Amino acid sequence: MRAMAFATTSGPDTLSLVERPIPSPGPGQVLVKLGAASLNYRDLLIAKGGYRSRQKQQDLVPLSDGAGRVEAIGPDVTNFKAGDRVTACFFQDWPAGRASERAMESDTGRAVDGMLQEYRVFPESGLVATPAHLSDAEAAALTCAGLTAWSAIVRLGAVQPGDTVLTQGTGGVSLFALQFAKIAGARVIVTSSSDEKLARAKKLGADHGINYRDVEAWGQAAKDFVGGDGIDNVIELGGTETMKQSLIAVRPGGTLSLIGVLSGATTGNVLLPFIVSRDVRLQGVTVGPRDDMIRMNQAISAAHMTPVIDKVFPFEASADAYRHLASGTHFGKVCIAIGNA
């Protein structure tokens, strides 16, 4: 079978086509013919060998997000059969409940090979059924970005009708947060440096957009828009450069859902009194368990929601997909077609 692998993790230029044997499923395992994969910001870091300490540094097949069709099943598999459409879970060993160290180490495309290959074996518990109305590329977008946003809005954020959510930018997580917040009955504010992207976000249901290049004090601007105490749930994706404005925007007793560090991972400009004296909850969000992915997919099916896909690259142009994501020009998810996505 064909696979894309990094000769060394020194950037997308070392990604090349390799041949690997098609694996066979053992007891409790499922062989999936992958149709599509999607990229996340973490994949840019992994490509450079800079994501967490335990990372495979040579011959790594990357990407955590993939969807396809069951090719074969091993003994004792009861939930899937050949021909079923399935989507991979980000954490292969976090079925439900609280996270654990073991669960946090069960992601793919980092220490173990990921999705950028034609076939892959999964434990039965590492897959969920794909919503019927989604393509493989759309389903692949759900694995990390979709479930992360779901956790920030629903599992941990507990957003209620009438709440206001602020989400930063127009990448995959942010647009999923917009869509889930609207399903929950919330108002949504989106920030971006592009008026064109803000206009597109409004077509998806955003109630207000703020160009943070034009409005430097966008935290106060967001607070002024709601005409009250502030934002109920701020989806914090920027990190170093955005945290101060997020803390200005969030209401007393509100939640700051910390997901990304796109502008840096240090916290030197965090104003601790904004957290301590205003009863603000700083909530880290790391994807989520399998049972929440099932619930998310049920909500997506009921609402007939479609993930926003910016572009689908052919398998042979996988390195170009990395470059496109790194450019920051995307609106929604960047995907790679492995089969008929």
N, C-alpha and C positions, 0 to 999 in steps of 0.2 A: 504494500500500500504506500501511497504518497504521504509524506509528512513534511512540515517546515520546522527546522531546528536551528538554534543559534550555535554556531561553531564555538564562539565564546560570547559572553554577555558584555559586549562593548558597543552595542548599538544595533539598529535594524539592518545595517549594511552586512552584518555577518549572518543574517537569516538566509538559509538556502534550502532547496528541495532535496530531501533524502528519501531513501526507500527503507521501509521497516516491514517486518512480517505482520500479517493480520493476526491479532491475538485470539485466543479461544476462551470462552467464558467457563469458569469453574463453578463449583457449588455456590449458589446464592448470587451469581454474577450475571450481568447482561452485556452482550456485545451490541454496540450502537454504531450504525453507519451515520457519521456526522454530516449534516447538511450545511451548517453555518456556524460561525463563531463571532463573538464581538469583543471589542477592545475596551479597556478601562485605563484610567490614568496610571494605575499601579503597573500596568504592562509596560509603560514607557520607562519606569524605574527598574523593573525587572530586566528589561533589554540592556540596561547599562550596569547590571549587577548590583544595584543599590537598593533593593527592597528587602528589609529585614536580614537577619544574620544567616539563617539556614536557607540558602538558595543554591540550586544546582548551577554551576558556573560554565559547564560545557555540555554540548549536545542536548540542550533543553528544548523540548517541544512546548511552546508557550501557550498562554491564554486559559483562563478559568471558565469562560462562558461559551457554552455550545449547546446545540440542539440537533436532533436528527430522528432516525427511525430505528427501532429495534431490529437487528439482523438475526440474532439467535439468543437463546437463554440457556443458562446452565441448570443443573439439578437444583430442586428446591425453590426455584423462583415461582412466585404465585401471583404477583401483581401486574406482570407485563408478559406480553407474548410477541412473537415475530410480527412485524408490521406496525406495532404501536408507535405513535409519535411521542417523543420524550424530550425533556430538557434537563440538563445537568444541574445539580445543586452546587453552589459555591463551596460550602463546607460539606465534604462527603461523609463526615462523621459527627453531625450535629442534628439529630433527629427532632428534638423538641426541648423545651425547658431552658434552663440556664446554660450559658456558655461554660466551657471548660478549656483547660490548656490543650487537651487532646483534640477537642473540636477546632480550636484556633489553628492547629497545625495540619488540618485535613483539607486545606485548599489545594487546588491543582494549578499547574503552570508556573510553579515557583520551585519547590523542592522536588516535586514529581512532575512528570510530563502532563501537559494539558490537552487542549482541544484542537490545536492546529494540525490535525491529521485526519485521515479518511475514516478510520475505525478506532474505537477505544472501548475497553472493558470497564464497567462500573459495578460497584455493589448495587444490588437492587434498591437499597435504601438511599443511594446517591442520585436517584432520578425521580422526577415527577412527570405526570402527564402534561403534554402541551395543550394549551387552549386551542380548540378546533379552528378558530377563525384566524389564527396567526400563522405566518410563514415561519420557516426555520430561522431566518435572520431576525425577525421580530421576537421570536421566542428566546433566541440566544441573548437578546438584550436584557432579558429579565433576570438572569442568573445573579449578577452582582448589582448593577445599577438599579434595576427594578426593585429587588428585595431590600436593598439599602434604603431606598426612598420609602417603601412600604413600612419598614421598621421605624423610620423617623416620623412618619405621619400617623401610622396606625398602632403598631405594636408597642412602641415606646412613647411616641408623641401623644397618643390618645386625642387626636384633633377632633373637635366637635363641630356640629353645624353652627355657623356664625363666628367661629374663630377666624383669626387672620394669620396666614402663613407668609413668611418672606423667604424666597429662595434665590440663591446667587448664581447668576449665569444661565446659560442655555445648553449645557451639556446633558449627558444622559440622566444622571441622578436628579438634576434640577428639574428637568421636564417631567420625569416620572413623579417627582414631588408635587409639581403643579397639577398633574392629572389626578393623582390620588387625593390631593387636598380638595379639588373640585368635586370629586365623587363623594367626599365626606361632608360637603356643604359649606366649605370654608371660602373666605376671600383670599386671594393670592396676589402678592406683590413680587415682581421679578426685577432683579438688577442685571444690567449688562452694559458693556461699553459701546454697543451697537444699537442705534435706533431701529434699524431694519430687523434685527433679531427680537427686539422688544415688541415690534408690531406683529411678528409671527407668533410670539408668545401670547399676545392678546387674542389672536385668532384661536389659540388652543384653550382659552378661557381665563387667562390672567386678567385681573381687575385693574391693575395699575403697573406701570413700568417706570423704572428710574435708571437713567444713564449715569453711572457713577463717575464717568469722566467729566461730565457737565456739572454734576451735583456732588461735590466732594463730601459734604456732610449728609450722605444719603441715609444714614441711620436716623437722624432727626427728621429728614423728609418723609421717611416711611412712617415714623411716629405721628407726624402731622397729618398724614393721609388718613389714618384710622380715627383721628380726632378724639383719642382717648389716652389710656395709659401706655399703649404701645402694642407690640406684636406678640401674639401668643406663642408662636413657634418659629424661630429663625433657623433655616437650614444653612448651616455654616460650612462652606466649601473652600473658602479662600485661605484661612489660616492666619499667618502673621499680619498681612496687610488689611484684613477685613474684620478681625475680631473686635477691634475697638468700636467700629460703627455698628456691628451686630449687637454689642452690649448696650449701646445707646438706644437701639431700636426696640429691644425686647422689653416687655412689660414687667413690672414687679410680679413675681410668682410665675413668670413665663419660662419657656424652655429654649435653650440654645442647643440645637442638635449638631454636634461636632462630627463632621464626616470627612472633610478633605483638608489638605494643606497645600493647595495649588500655588500659593504665594509664599510658602515657607512654613517650617515646622516649629519655629521658636515662638515663645509666648511673652516676650519682653514688654510688649505694649498692652497686655491684658490689665485692665483696671479692676483689681480684685474687689474694691468696694462696690462696684456695679453688680457683682455676684453676691457678695456676703450680705450687704446691707439692703438688698432688694429682693431677697428670697428667690433668686434666679437659679434654675437647675441647669447645670452644664452636663449634657448627656452625650457620651461617646456612642457612635452607632457603627457597628461592624456587621453588615449584611444581615443575617438572621438564620434561624433553623429551618429544616425541611417542612415542618408542619405549617409554618407561617408562609412558606412559598406556595403550599397547596391552597391556603386561604386566600393569598394574593391572587392566584390564578382563578379561583372561583369568582372573586370580585371583578377581575378583568373580563371574564367570560360573561358575567351578568350585565356589566356595563358596555360590553362589546368595545372595550377600550383597545386602541392600537398604539403600540410604542412608536415614538418618533425616530425614524432612521434617517440619518444624514446621507450616507452613501454606503453601498455594498461593493467591495473590491473583489476582483477574481483571486482565486487561491494563489496563482503565480505572482500576483502583485501584492502579496501580504506586507512586504516592507513598505510599500507606498501607503498602505493603510496606517501603519505606525507614523509615517511622516505627516500624513493628513491630520491625525489626532494631535500630534505635537504642534502643528501650526496654530491650533486654537480657533480655526475658522469654522469648525463644524457646528451644526445645530441638531442636537440629538446624538444618537449612537452611530459609531463607525463599525461596520461589520465586514466580514470576509465570507464569501461563498466557498464552501468546500465541495458540496454536491449541488443539487438543484434547490438552492435556497429560496 
